[in-house]
Amino acid sequence: MDFHIRKATAEDISAVAYLFDLYRVFYKQAPDLDAATTFITERVQHNESVILLAIANGQPVGFTQLYPIFTSVGMKRTWLLNDLYVLESVRGNGVAQALLNEAKSFAKTTNSKWLMLQTGTENIAAQTLYEKNGWQKEHDLFYSFDLTTS
């Protein structure tokens, strides 16, 4: 299968939002294309993320979304690879691996210290892909504070 990866632009919002909504459904969220479109639009308009889009035969087939963060100790930018999704119909054709490789290349061009990500404990396919591509599994100790309930 022939495909290419490019940075998404404002013209790609509808396509990315569609894929983003499918990604959320994969993680057991209710479908909500309107909210997905609003969310992606805000990220793009405010330059709050970088979205890499996979295109095959002129159609979007996958994406990854990177959020900028920083390491104070390392005094450099880092990127949180927060979302990665490939249409079920094209999985197994190297799209996810190409998106990961493009994310690495992009991070290098921004002189970043590292890329980081978190995936679901049940998403064995993703974990296998990450480890096969040289990602190191760190500890599973994450904390959060829910600002909506306090």
DODOMAR-846456 format. One record per atom (N, C-alpha, C): residue in three letters; x, y, z; atom name. Coordinates in pm, 1 decimal. Layout:
N
<tivex ALA; <X; Y; Z>; CA>,
...
! end
This chain:
150
<tivex MET; <84.4; -118.1; 0.0>; N>,
<tivex MET; <0.0; 0.0; 0.0>; CA>,
<tivex MET; <88.8; 124.2; 0.0>; C>,
<tivex ASP; <60.5; 215.7; -89.3>; N>,
<tivex ASP; <133.5; 341.8; -95.8>; CA>,
<tivex ASP; <64.9; 444.9; -7.6>; C>,
<tivex PHE; <144.3; 511.7; 74.6>; N>,
<tivex PHE; <92.3; 619.0; 158.8>; CA>,
<tivex PHE; <205.4; 714.3; 189.7>; C>,
<tivex HIS; <169.3; 831.1; 237.9>; N>,
<tivex HIS; <270.2; 926.7; 281.7>; CA>,
<tivex HIS; <219.7; 995.1; 408.9>; C>,
<tivex ILE; <312.5; 1053.6; 481.5>; N>,
<tivex ILE; <282.3; 1122.3; 607.4>; CA>,
<tivex ILE; <314.7; 1270.2; 588.0>; C>,
<tivex ARG; <225.3; 1354.7; 635.5>; N>,
<tivex ARG; <252.4; 1498.4; 631.9>; CA>,
<tivex ARG; <189.3; 1564.0; 754.1>; C>,
<tivex LYS; <237.1; 1682.9; 781.6>; N>,
<tivex LYS; <180.8; 1761.2; 892.1>; CA>,
<tivex LYS; <42.3; 1810.6; 850.4>; C>,
<tivex ALA; <-55.7; 1791.7; 937.2>; N>,
<tivex ALA; <-191.7; 1836.4; 908.2>; CA>,
<tivex ALA; <-200.2; 1988.2; 916.4>; C>,
<tivex THR; <-291.0; 2043.8; 837.9>; N>,
<tivex THR; <-316.2; 2187.7; 837.0>; CA>,
<tivex THR; <-463.3; 2212.0; 871.4>; C>,
<tivex ALA; <-501.1; 2337.8; 875.0>; N>,
<tivex ALA; <-640.3; 2373.5; 904.3>; CA>,
<tivex ALA; <-736.7; 2311.3; 803.6>; C>,
<tivex GLU; <-691.6; 2289.7; 681.4>; N>,
<tivex GLU; <-776.8; 2228.6; 579.5>; CA>,
<tivex GLU; <-805.6; 2081.3; 609.8>; C>,
<tivex ASP; <-729.2; 2021.6; 698.2>; N>,
<tivex ASP; <-744.7; 1879.4; 731.5>; CA>,
<tivex ASP; <-830.2; 1855.5; 855.6>; C>,
<tivex ILE; <-884.6; 1959.9; 914.5>; N>,
<tivex ILE; <-954.8; 1945.8; 1042.8>; CA>,
<tivex ILE; <-1066.2; 1842.1; 1036.6>; C>,
<tivex SER; <-1148.4; 1844.8; 935.4>; N>,
<tivex SER; <-1259.5; 1748.7; 926.9>; CA>,
<tivex SER; <-1208.4; 1605.3; 920.9>; C>,
<tivex ALA; <-1106.5; 1581.2; 840.7>; N>,
<tivex ALA; <-1051.7; 1446.1; 827.8>; CA>,
<tivex ALA; <-988.8; 1400.1; 958.6>; C>,
<tivex VAL; <-912.8; 1487.4; 1021.5>; N>,
<tivex VAL; <-849.1; 1451.8; 1148.7>; CA>,
<tivex VAL; <-955.8; 1429.3; 1255.7>; C>,
<tivex ALA; <-1056.0; 1514.7; 1260.3>; N>,
<tivex ALA; <-1162.3; 1499.5; 1360.7>; CA>,
<tivex ALA; <-1233.9; 1365.8; 1345.3>; C>,
<tivex TYR; <-1257.9; 1323.7; 1222.1>; N>,
<tivex TYR; <-1320.6; 1194.3; 1197.2>; CA>,
<tivex TYR; <-1235.2; 1080.8; 1255.0>; C>,
<tivex LEU; <-1105.5; 1083.1; 1224.0>; N>,
<tivex LEU; <-1013.8; 980.7; 1276.9>; CA>,
<tivex LEU; <-1003.2; 990.5; 1429.1>; C>,
<tivex PHE; <-999.0; 1112.4; 1480.7>; N>,
<tivex PHE; <-989.7; 1134.8; 1624.9>; CA>,
<tivex PHE; <-1112.3; 1077.8; 1696.9>; C>,
<tivex ASP; <-1228.6; 1095.5; 1637.5>; N>,
<tivex ASP; <-1350.5; 1040.7; 1697.3>; CA>,
<tivex ASP; <-1344.2; 887.8; 1700.4>; C>,
<tivex LEU; <-1297.2; 826.4; 1593.9>; N>,
<tivex LEU; <-1281.1; 680.7; 1591.8>; CA>,
<tivex LEU; <-1180.0; 635.1; 1697.3>; C>,
<tivex TYR; <-1073.8; 711.6; 1712.7>; N>,
<tivex TYR; <-972.3; 682.8; 1814.8>; CA>,
<tivex TYR; <-1035.4; 682.6; 1954.2>; C>,
<tivex ARG; <-1117.3; 782.6; 1982.3>; N>,
<tivex ARG; <-1183.5; 791.7; 2112.6>; CA>,
<tivex ARG; <-1279.4; 675.3; 2133.1>; C>,
<tivex VAL; <-1351.2; 636.6; 2029.7>; N>,
<tivex VAL; <-1442.8; 522.1; 2038.6>; CA>,
<tivex VAL; <-1362.9; 394.9; 2069.3>; C>,
<tivex PHE; <-1245.0; 381.0; 2009.3>; N>,
<tivex PHE; <-1157.8; 267.0; 2038.5>; CA>,
<tivex PHE; <-1128.0; 258.4; 2188.0>; C>,
<tivex TYR; <-1114.8; 374.9; 2251.6>; N>,
<tivex TYR; <-1088.4; 380.4; 2395.6>; CA>,
<tivex TYR; <-1217.7; 394.0; 2477.0>; C>,
<tivex LYS; <-1325.9; 337.9; 2423.4>; N>,
<tivex LYS; <-1454.1; 321.1; 2494.7>; CA>,
<tivex LYS; <-1524.5; 452.5; 2528.8>; C>,
<tivex GLN; <-1504.4; 554.6; 2446.8>; N>,
<tivex GLN; <-1575.9; 680.9; 2463.6>; CA>,
<tivex GLN; <-1692.8; 684.1; 2366.1>; C>,
<tivex ALA; <-1797.9; 754.6; 2402.8>; N>,
<tivex ALA; <-1913.0; 768.7; 2313.3>; CA>,
<tivex ALA; <-1872.4; 850.9; 2191.4>; C>,
<tivex PRO; <-1918.6; 812.5; 2072.9>; N>,
<tivex PRO; <-1886.5; 893.1; 1955.0>; CA>,
<tivex PRO; <-1946.3; 1033.5; 1966.6>; C>,
<tivex ASP; <-1869.0; 1132.4; 1924.7>; N>,
<tivex ASP; <-1916.6; 1270.5; 1927.0>; CA>,
<tivex ASP; <-1833.2; 1351.0; 1827.7>; C>,
<tivex LEU; <-1871.0; 1340.8; 1701.3>; N>,
<tivex LEU; <-1793.2; 1404.8; 1595.6>; CA>,
<tivex LEU; <-1792.1; 1556.9; 1609.7>; C>,
<tivex ASP; <-1901.7; 1616.2; 1655.5>; N>,
<tivex ASP; <-1904.2; 1761.5; 1673.9>; CA>,
<tivex ASP; <-1801.4; 1805.7; 1778.3>; C>,
<tivex ALA; <-1798.9; 1737.8; 1891.7>; N>,
<tivex ALA; <-1702.2; 1772.2; 1996.6>; CA>,
<tivex ALA; <-1559.7; 1743.5; 1949.7>; C>,
<tivex ALA; <-1540.8; 1634.5; 1876.7>; N>,
<tivex ALA; <-1408.1; 1601.7; 1824.0>; CA>,
<tivex ALA; <-1360.8; 1711.7; 1728.6>; C>,
<tivex THR; <-1451.2; 1759.4; 1645.2>; N>,
<tivex THR; <-1416.8; 1866.4; 1551.5>; CA>,
<tivex THR; <-1379.2; 1993.9; 1626.2>; C>,
<tivex THR; <-1455.8; 2027.7; 1728.2>; N>,
<tivex THR; <-1424.7; 2146.4; 1808.9>; CA>,
<tivex THR; <-1288.2; 2131.0; 1875.2>; C>,
<tivex PHE; <-1263.1; 2014.9; 1933.1>; N>,
<tivex PHE; <-1136.8; 1991.5; 2002.9>; CA>,
<tivex PHE; <-1017.8; 2004.1; 1906.9>; C>,
<tivex ILE; <-1025.1; 1938.7; 1792.9>; N>,
<tivex ILE; <-914.8; 1943.3; 1696.0>; CA>,
<tivex ILE; <-899.3; 2084.8; 1640.5>; C>,
<tivex THR; <-1009.3; 2151.8; 1613.0>; N>,
<tivex THR; <-1003.5; 2289.7; 1563.3>; CA>,
<tivex THR; <-928.5; 2378.8; 1661.6>; C>,
<tivex GLU; <-961.0; 2366.4; 1789.1>; N>,
<tivex GLU; <-893.4; 2448.6; 1891.3>; CA>,
<tivex GLU; <-744.2; 2417.5; 1898.4>; C>,
<tivex ARG; <-707.4; 2291.3; 1890.7>; N>,
<tivex ARG; <-565.6; 2256.9; 1896.6>; CA>,
<tivex ARG; <-490.7; 2318.3; 1778.3>; C>,
<tivex VAL; <-550.2; 2310.0; 1660.2>; N>,
<tivex VAL; <-484.9; 2361.8; 1539.8>; CA>,
<tivex VAL; <-481.5; 2514.7; 1541.4>; C>,
<tivex GLN; <-594.5; 2578.3; 1572.6>; N>,
<tivex GLN; <-600.2; 2724.6; 1570.4>; CA>,
<tivex GLN; <-506.4; 2789.0; 1671.6>; C>,
<tivex HIS; <-486.3; 2724.5; 1784.9>; N>,
<tivex HIS; <-402.4; 2780.9; 1890.5>; CA>,
<tivex HIS; <-259.8; 2724.5; 1888.6>; C>,
<tivex ASN; <-227.7; 2648.0; 1785.0>; N>,
<tivex ASN; <-94.4; 2586.0; 1774.2>; CA>,
<tivex ASN; <-57.0; 2510.7; 1901.1>; C>,
<tivex GLU; <-152.1; 2436.8; 1955.4>; N>,
<tivex GLU; <-130.1; 2363.4; 2080.5>; CA>,
<tivex GLU; <-87.8; 2219.4; 2058.4>; C>,
<tivex SER; <-89.4; 2173.9; 1936.0>; N>,
<tivex SER; <-41.8; 2039.4; 1906.7>; CA>,
<tivex SER; <8.7; 2035.1; 1763.8>; C>,
<tivex VAL; <80.5; 1928.8; 1734.4>; N>,
<tivex VAL; <123.5; 1899.3; 1598.6>; CA>,
<tivex VAL; <57.0; 1767.5; 1562.4>; C>,
<tivex ILE; <-11.4; 1767.8; 1449.3>; N>,
<tivex ILE; <-81.2; 1647.6; 1404.9>; CA>,
<tivex ILE; <-15.9; 1600.7; 1276.0>; C>,
<tivex LEU; <25.8; 1475.4; 1276.0>; N>,
<tivex LEU; <82.5; 1413.6; 1157.3>; CA>,
<tivex LEU; <-23.7; 1322.3; 1098.6>; C>,
<tivex LEU; <-46.3; 1334.3; 969.3>; N>,
<tivex LEU; <-156.6; 1266.3; 902.9>; CA>,
<tivex LEU; <-102.8; 1171.2; 797.0>; C>,
<tivex ALA; <-153.5; 1048.4; 797.8>; N>,
<tivex ALA; <-117.6; 948.9; 696.2>; CA>,
<tivex ALA; <-223.8; 951.2; 586.8>; C>,
<tivex ILE; <-179.1; 960.2; 461.9>; N>,
<tivex ILE; <-268.7; 967.5; 346.9>; CA>,
<tivex ILE; <-236.9; 851.6; 252.7>; C>,
<tivex ALA; <-341.1; 775.8; 214.0>; N>,
<tivex ALA; <-326.9; 667.8; 115.8>; CA>,
<tivex ALA; <-434.3; 687.2; 9.8>; C>,
<tivex ASN; <-393.8; 686.9; -115.8>; N>,
<tivex ASN; <-488.6; 707.0; -227.1>; CA>,
<tivex ASN; <-574.4; 831.4; -206.6>; C>,
<tivex GLY; <-512.9; 937.3; -155.9>; N>,
<tivex GLY; <-582.2; 1063.7; -136.4>; CA>,
<tivex GLY; <-674.0; 1069.4; -15.7>; C>,
<tivex GLN; <-678.0; 961.8; 63.2>; N>,
<tivex GLN; <-767.5; 955.0; 178.5>; CA>,
<tivex GLN; <-688.7; 946.2; 308.5>; C>,
<tivex PRO; <-729.7; 1018.3; 412.9>; N>,
<tivex PRO; <-664.8; 1006.7; 543.6>; CA>,
<tivex PRO; <-691.5; 867.8; 602.9>; C>,
<tivex VAL; <-584.6; 802.6; 648.4>; N>,
<tivex VAL; <-599.8; 667.0; 702.8>; CA>,
<tivex VAL; <-544.5; 653.7; 844.8>; C>,
<tivex GLY; <-479.1; 757.0; 895.4>; N>,
<tivex GLY; <-424.7; 750.4; 1030.3>; CA>,
<tivex GLY; <-365.7; 884.6; 1070.3>; C>,
<tivex PHE; <-341.7; 897.9; 1199.8>; N>,
<tivex PHE; <-283.5; 1022.4; 1250.2>; CA>,
<tivex PHE; <-213.7; 995.8; 1382.2>; C>,
<tivex THR; <-128.2; 1088.7; 1417.3>; N>,
<tivex THR; <-74.6; 1096.2; 1552.6>; CA>,
<tivex THR; <-74.7; 1242.4; 1593.4>; C>,
<tivex GLN; <-99.5; 1267.1; 1721.4>; N>,
<tivex GLN; <-103.4; 1404.0; 1773.2>; CA>,
<tivex GLN; <1.7; 1418.2; 1882.3>; C>,
<tivex LEU; <83.4; 1519.6; 1868.0>; N>,
<tivex LEU; <193.1; 1546.6; 1960.1>; CA>,
<tivex LEU; <166.1; 1676.9; 2034.0>; C>,
<tivex TYR; <186.5; 1673.5; 2165.5>; N>,
<tivex TYR; <171.1; 1793.9; 2247.4>; CA>,
<tivex TYR; <307.9; 1835.2; 2300.7>; C>,
<tivex PRO; <340.9; 1964.3; 2294.5>; N>,
<tivex PRO; <470.0; 2009.1; 2345.3>; CA>,
<tivex PRO; <470.1; 2017.1; 2497.7>; C>,
<tivex ILE; <576.0; 1968.0; 2556.0>; N>,
<tivex ILE; <602.6; 1983.2; 2698.9>; CA>,
<tivex ILE; <752.2; 2011.6; 2711.8>; C>,
<tivex PHE; <798.7; 2031.0; 2832.2>; N>,
<tivex PHE; <939.1; 2064.7; 2851.0>; CA>,
<tivex PHE; <997.4; 1985.8; 2966.8>; C>,
<tivex THR; <1126.3; 1959.6; 2958.7>; N>,
<tivex THR; <1198.4; 1902.2; 3070.6>; CA>,
<tivex THR; <1281.9; 2013.4; 3133.7>; C>,
<tivex SER; <1249.8; 2047.3; 3256.4>; N>,
<tivex SER; <1323.8; 2153.2; 3326.4>; CA>,
<tivex SER; <1466.2; 2109.3; 3355.1>; C>,
<tivex VAL; <1483.1; 1985.8; 3397.6>; N>,
<tivex VAL; <1617.5; 1936.1; 3429.2>; CA>,
<tivex VAL; <1702.9; 1932.0; 3302.7>; C>,
<tivex GLY; <1646.1; 1883.0; 3193.8>; N>,
<tivex GLY; <1719.8; 1875.4; 3068.3>; CA>,
<tivex GLY; <1720.2; 2004.8; 2989.8>; C>,
<tivex MET; <1638.7; 2100.9; 3032.7>; N>,
<tivex MET; <1626.4; 2232.0; 2969.4>; CA>,
<tivex MET; <1602.8; 2222.0; 2818.8>; C>,
<tivex LYS; <1508.6; 2133.1; 2782.8>; N>,
<tivex LYS; <1474.9; 2116.5; 2641.9>; CA>,
<tivex LYS; <1326.4; 2089.4; 2626.7>; C>,
<tivex ARG; <1280.6; 2105.8; 2505.3>; N>,
<tivex ARG; <1144.6; 2067.5; 2468.7>; CA>,
<tivex ARG; <1138.3; 1914.9; 2462.5>; C>,
<tivex THR; <1023.3; 1862.0; 2494.0>; N>,
<tivex THR; <992.3; 1721.3; 2469.9>; CA>,
<tivex THR; <853.7; 1717.5; 2406.9>; C>,
<tivex TRP; <814.0; 1603.4; 2358.1>; N>,
<tivex TRP; <682.4; 1589.8; 2296.5>; CA>,
<tivex TRP; <609.5; 1471.3; 2357.5>; C>,
<tivex LEU; <484.4; 1492.5; 2388.4>; N>,
<tivex LEU; <396.0; 1386.2; 2435.6>; CA>,
<tivex LEU; <319.4; 1335.7; 2314.3>; C>,
<tivex LEU; <347.9; 1212.6; 2275.7>; N>,
<tivex LEU; <273.7; 1149.7; 2167.7>; CA>,
<tivex LEU; <146.2; 1096.4; 2232.5>; C>,
<tivex ASN; <41.8; 1175.0; 2224.6>; N>,
<tivex ASN; <-79.1; 1146.7; 2301.1>; CA>,
<tivex ASN; <-177.0; 1057.4; 2227.2>; C>,
<tivex ASP; <-183.2; 1069.2; 2095.9>; N>,
<tivex ASP; <-281.2; 995.6; 2017.3>; CA>,
<tivex ASP; <-213.8; 932.0; 1896.7>; C>,
<tivex LEU; <-248.5; 808.9; 1869.3>; N>,
<tivex LEU; <-203.8; 740.6; 1747.9>; CA>,
<tivex LEU; <-317.0; 648.9; 1705.6>; C>,
<tivex TYR; <-362.9; 665.9; 1582.4>; N>,
<tivex TYR; <-474.1; 583.7; 1534.7>; CA>,
<tivex TYR; <-458.5; 558.2; 1385.5>; C>,
<tivex VAL; <-488.3; 434.2; 1346.5>; N>,
<tivex VAL; <-488.7; 394.0; 1206.2>; CA>,
<tivex VAL; <-620.4; 322.4; 1180.5>; C>,
<tivex LEU; <-684.3; 354.8; 1069.2>; N>,
<tivex LEU; <-808.6; 286.8; 1033.7>; CA>,
<tivex LEU; <-789.1; 135.7; 1034.7>; C>,
<tivex GLU; <-885.4; 67.1; 1088.1>; N>,
<tivex GLU; <-877.8; -78.5; 1099.6>; CA>,
<tivex GLU; <-852.1; -144.2; 963.4>; C>,
<tivex SER; <-911.0; -88.9; 859.4>; N>,
<tivex SER; <-900.4; -149.0; 726.5>; CA>,
<tivex SER; <-759.7; -145.1; 666.9>; C>,
<tivex VAL; <-671.5; -61.1; 720.2>; N>,
<tivex VAL; <-535.7; -51.5; 665.5>; CA>,
<tivex VAL; <-428.3; -91.4; 766.0>; C>,
<tivex ARG; <-469.6; -139.1; 881.9>; N>,
<tivex ARG; <-369.8; -182.4; 980.7>; CA>,
<tivex ARG; <-288.0; -297.9; 925.2>; C>,
<tivex GLY; <-162.3; -304.6; 967.8>; N>,
<tivex GLY; <-72.9; -410.2; 921.9>; CA>,
<tivex GLY; <3.3; -373.8; 795.5>; C>,
<tivex ASN; <-12.8; -250.4; 749.0>; N>,
<tivex ASN; <56.7; -205.2; 627.9>; CA>,
<tivex ASN; <169.0; -107.3; 657.2>; C>,
<tivex GLY; <206.2; -91.9; 783.5>; N>,
<tivex GLY; <317.7; -5.0; 818.5>; CA>,
<tivex GLY; <282.3; 140.0; 845.3>; C>,
<tivex VAL; <154.1; 172.8; 846.8>; N>,
<tivex VAL; <114.3; 312.8; 867.1>; CA>,
<tivex VAL; <150.6; 359.5; 1007.5>; C>,
<tivex ALA; <118.6; 279.9; 1108.9>; N>,
<tivex ALA; <149.7; 319.8; 1246.9>; CA>,
<tivex ALA; <300.4; 335.8; 1265.2>; C>,
<tivex GLN; <377.2; 244.0; 1211.4>; N>,
<tivex GLN; <522.7; 254.2; 1223.0>; CA>,
<tivex GLN; <573.3; 379.0; 1151.9>; C>,
<tivex ALA; <517.4; 410.6; 1035.9>; N>,
<tivex ALA; <558.5; 531.8; 963.6>; CA>,
<tivex ALA; <522.4; 657.6; 1042.5>; C>,
<tivex LEU; <406.9; 657.4; 1107.1>; N>,
<tivex LEU; <369.5; 771.4; 1190.7>; CA>,
<tivex LEU; <466.4; 787.2; 1307.4>; C>,
<tivex LEU; <504.3; 675.7; 1369.5>; N>,
<tivex LEU; <602.5; 681.5; 1479.0>; CA>,
<tivex LEU; <736.3; 735.2; 1429.0>; C>,
<tivex ASN; <779.3; 688.6; 1313.0>; N>,
<tivex ASN; <906.6; 734.6; 1257.6>; CA>,
<tivex ASN; <901.9; 883.6; 1224.4>; C>,
<tivex GLU; <790.1; 928.7; 1170.7>; N>,
<tivex GLU; <776.1; 1070.9; 1138.6>; CA>,
<tivex GLU; <773.7; 1155.6; 1266.2>; C>,
<tivex ALA; <710.9; 1102.8; 1370.9>; N>,
<tivex ALA; <710.8; 1173.8; 1499.5>; CA>,
<tivex ALA; <853.5; 1187.3; 1552.6>; C>,
<tivex LYS; <933.3; 1082.0; 1540.0>; N>,
<tivex LYS; <1073.5; 1087.6; 1583.0>; CA>,
<tivex LYS; <1150.1; 1192.3; 1502.4>; C>,
<tivex SER; <1130.9; 1190.7; 1371.1>; N>,
<tivex SER; <1198.9; 1288.7; 1285.1>; CA>,
<tivex SER; <1158.5; 1430.4; 1320.7>; C>,
<tivex PHE; <1029.6; 1450.8; 1341.9>; N>,
<tivex PHE; <981.9; 1583.5; 1378.1>; CA>,
<tivex PHE; <1043.3; 1628.6; 1510.5>; C>,
<tivex ALA; <1044.9; 1540.2; 1608.7>; N>,
<tivex ALA; <1101.3; 1575.6; 1739.3>; CA>,
<tivex ALA; <1248.8; 1612.4; 1727.0>; C>,
<tivex LYS; <1321.0; 1541.7; 1642.6>; N>,
<tivex LYS; <1462.6; 1574.0; 1621.6>; CA>,
<tivex LYS; <1478.6; 1712.4; 1560.2>; C>,
<tivex THR; <1389.7; 1749.0; 1467.8>; N>,
<tivex THR; <1401.9; 1880.4; 1403.7>; CA>,
<tivex THR; <1372.5; 1993.7; 1500.8>; C>,
<tivex THR; <1305.4; 1963.8; 1611.1>; N>,
<tivex THR; <1276.2; 2066.9; 1711.4>; CA>,
<tivex THR; <1374.6; 2059.4; 1828.4>; C>,
<tivex ASN; <1483.9; 1984.4; 1808.7>; N>,
<tivex ASN; <1589.6; 1973.4; 1909.2>; CA>,
<tivex ASN; <1535.4; 1926.2; 2044.6>; C>,
<tivex SER; <1449.4; 1827.1; 2039.7>; N>,
<tivex SER; <1383.7; 1777.6; 2160.6>; CA>,
<tivex SER; <1468.4; 1675.7; 2234.7>; C>,
<tivex LYS; <1443.9; 1666.7; 2363.7>; N>,
<tivex LYS; <1514.0; 1571.1; 2448.9>; CA>,
<tivex LYS; <1459.1; 1430.1; 2428.0>; C>,
<tivex TRP; <1325.2; 1416.6; 2422.6>; N>,
<tivex TRP; <1265.4; 1285.9; 2404.7>; CA>,
<tivex TRP; <1120.3; 1297.2; 2360.5>; C>,
<tivex LEU; <1067.1; 1184.9; 2321.9>; N>,
<tivex LEU; <924.1; 1166.0; 2300.0>; CA>,
<tivex LEU; <875.4; 1077.4; 2412.8>; C>,
<tivex MET; <753.1; 1097.5; 2456.0>; N>,
<tivex MET; <696.1; 1008.8; 2556.0>; CA>,
<tivex MET; <551.6; 979.4; 2519.4>; C>,
<tivex LEU; <501.0; 868.4; 2570.6>; N>,
<tivex LEU; <362.8; 831.9; 2545.2>; CA>,
<tivex LEU; <313.1; 741.6; 2655.8>; C>,
<tivex GLN; <182.2; 725.4; 2659.0>; N>,
<tivex GLN; <118.3; 630.2; 2747.5>; CA>,
<tivex GLN; <8.3; 563.4; 2667.3>; C>,
<tivex THR; <-7.4; 434.4; 2682.4>; N>,
<tivex THR; <-114.6; 363.5; 2614.3>; CA>,
<tivex THR; <-191.7; 282.1; 2716.4>; C>,
<tivex GLY; <-305.5; 232.9; 2674.9>; N>,
<tivex GLY; <-387.0; 151.6; 2764.2>; CA>,
<tivex GLY; <-318.9; 19.8; 2796.6>; C>,
<tivex THR; <-335.7; -26.1; 2919.1>; N>,
<tivex THR; <-273.1; -152.5; 2960.2>; CA>,
<tivex THR; <-323.1; -269.7; 2877.6>; C>,
<tivex GLU; <-444.3; -259.1; 2825.2>; N>,
<tivex GLU; <-501.0; -367.4; 2745.2>; CA>,
<tivex GLU; <-464.0; -358.8; 2597.7>; C>,
<tivex ASN; <-399.2; -252.0; 2555.7>; N>,
<tivex ASN; <-365.4; -233.0; 2415.0>; CA>,
<tivex ASN; <-230.1; -298.9; 2384.4>; C>,
<tivex ILE; <-233.1; -430.3; 2381.0>; N>,
<tivex ILE; <-111.2; -509.9; 2360.7>; CA>,
<tivex ILE; <-51.6; -485.1; 2222.0>; C>,
<tivex ALA; <-135.6; -468.6; 2121.1>; N>,
<tivex ALA; <-84.9; -444.5; 1985.1>; CA>,
<tivex ALA; <0.4; -318.2; 1981.5>; C>,
<tivex ALA; <-47.2; -211.3; 2045.8>; N>,
<tivex ALA; <29.1; -86.4; 2048.1>; CA>,
<tivex ALA; <159.0; -104.2; 2126.5>; C>,
<tivex GLN; <151.1; -170.6; 2241.8>; N>,
<tivex GLN; <272.1; -191.8; 2321.6>; CA>,
<tivex GLN; <376.8; -269.2; 2242.1>; C>,
<tivex THR; <332.5; -370.9; 2169.5>; N>,
<tivex THR; <424.0; -450.2; 2087.3>; CA>,
<tivex THR; <488.6; -363.4; 1979.9>; C>,
<tivex LEU; <408.0; -279.8; 1915.7>; N>,
<tivex LEU; <459.9; -190.0; 1812.3>; CA>,
<tivex LEU; <563.0; -94.1; 1870.3>; C>,
<tivex TYR; <532.2; -33.6; 1983.8>; N>,
<tivex TYR; <624.8; 61.9; 2044.0>; CA>,
<tivex TYR; <757.3; -5.1; 2080.3>; C>,
<tivex GLU; <749.1; -119.8; 2145.3>; N>,
<tivex GLU; <871.5; -189.4; 2187.2>; CA>,
<tivex GLU; <952.4; -236.6; 2066.7>; C>,
<tivex LYS; <884.2; -281.6; 1961.9>; N>,
<tivex LYS; <951.7; -323.8; 1838.6>; CA>,
<tivex LYS; <1027.0; -206.8; 1775.1>; C>,
<tivex ASN; <978.4; -84.6; 1798.1>; N>,
<tivex ASN; <1039.2; 34.5; 1739.7>; CA>,
<tivex ASN; <1132.6; 108.0; 1834.7>; C>,
<tivex GLY; <1175.5; 39.2; 1940.1>; N>,
<tivex GLY; <1278.1; 95.3; 2026.8>; CA>,
<tivex GLY; <1230.0; 179.5; 2143.4>; C>,
<tivex TRP; <1099.8; 188.7; 2164.9>; N>,
<tivex TRP; <1048.1; 262.0; 2280.8>; CA>,
<tivex TRP; <1074.0; 178.8; 2405.5>; C>,
<tivex GLN; <1115.0; 246.2; 2511.8>; N>,
<tivex GLN; <1144.2; 179.6; 2638.7>; CA>,
<tivex GLN; <1024.9; 192.1; 2732.3>; C>,
<tivex LYS; <983.0; 80.6; 2788.0>; N>,
<tivex LYS; <872.2; 83.6; 2883.9>; CA>,
<tivex LYS; <924.0; 137.7; 3016.8>; C>,
<tivex GLU; <857.9; 242.7; 3065.9>; N>,
<tivex GLU; <892.6; 302.4; 3194.6>; CA>,
<tivex GLU; <795.2; 249.3; 3299.2>; C>,
<tivex HIS; <798.7; 304.0; 3415.2>; N>,
<tivex HIS; <706.9; 262.2; 3521.0>; CA>,
<tivex HIS; <564.5; 305.1; 3489.3>; C>,
<tivex ASP; <469.0; 240.6; 3550.3>; N>,
<tivex ASP; <327.6; 270.7; 3526.7>; CA>,
<tivex ASP; <269.9; 361.0; 3634.9>; C>,
<tivex LEU; <352.2; 436.1; 3701.6>; N>,
<tivex LEU; <307.6; 517.9; 3813.5>; CA>,
<tivex LEU; <274.4; 658.5; 3765.5>; C>,
<tivex PHE; <146.5; 683.8; 3744.1>; N>,
<tivex PHE; <100.7; 815.6; 3703.2>; CA>,
<tivex PHE; <0.8; 865.7; 3805.7>; C>,
<tivex TYR; <1.1; 994.6; 3832.1>; N>,
<tivex TYR; <-94.0; 1056.2; 3924.0>; CA>,
<tivex TYR; <-171.3; 1164.3; 3849.2>; C>,
<tivex SER; <-292.4; 1187.9; 3893.2>; N>,
<tivex SER; <-370.3; 1297.0; 3835.9>; CA>,
<tivex SER; <-455.4; 1359.2; 3945.3>; C>,
<tivex PHE; <-498.7; 1478.9; 3918.3>; N>,
<tivex PHE; <-589.1; 1549.1; 4009.8>; CA>,
<tivex PHE; <-704.3; 1600.7; 3926.5>; C>,
<tivex ASP; <-824.4; 1551.8; 3953.8>; N>,
<tivex ASP; <-942.6; 1585.5; 3875.1>; CA>,
<tivex ASP; <-995.6; 1721.5; 3917.5>; C>,
<tivex LEU; <-975.8; 1821.5; 3834.8>; N>,
<tivex LEU; <-1018.9; 1957.0; 3866.1>; CA>,
<tivex LEU; <-1170.1; 1975.8; 3847.7>; C>,
<tivex THR; <-1236.5; 1878.6; 3786.5>; N>,
<tivex THR; <-1380.1; 1892.5; 3764.2>; CA>,
<tivex THR; <-1461.2; 1848.9; 3886.0>; C>,
<tivex THR; <-1397.6; 1783.9; 3983.6>; N>,
<tivex THR; <-1472.4; 1736.2; 4101.5>; CA>,
<tivex THR; <-1432.3; 1805.4; 4230.4>; C>,
<tivex SER; <-1342.0; 1902.2; 4220.1>; N>,
<tivex SER; <-1298.1; 1969.1; 4345.3>; CA>,
<tivex SER; <-1320.6; 2117.4; 4339.6>; C>,
! end
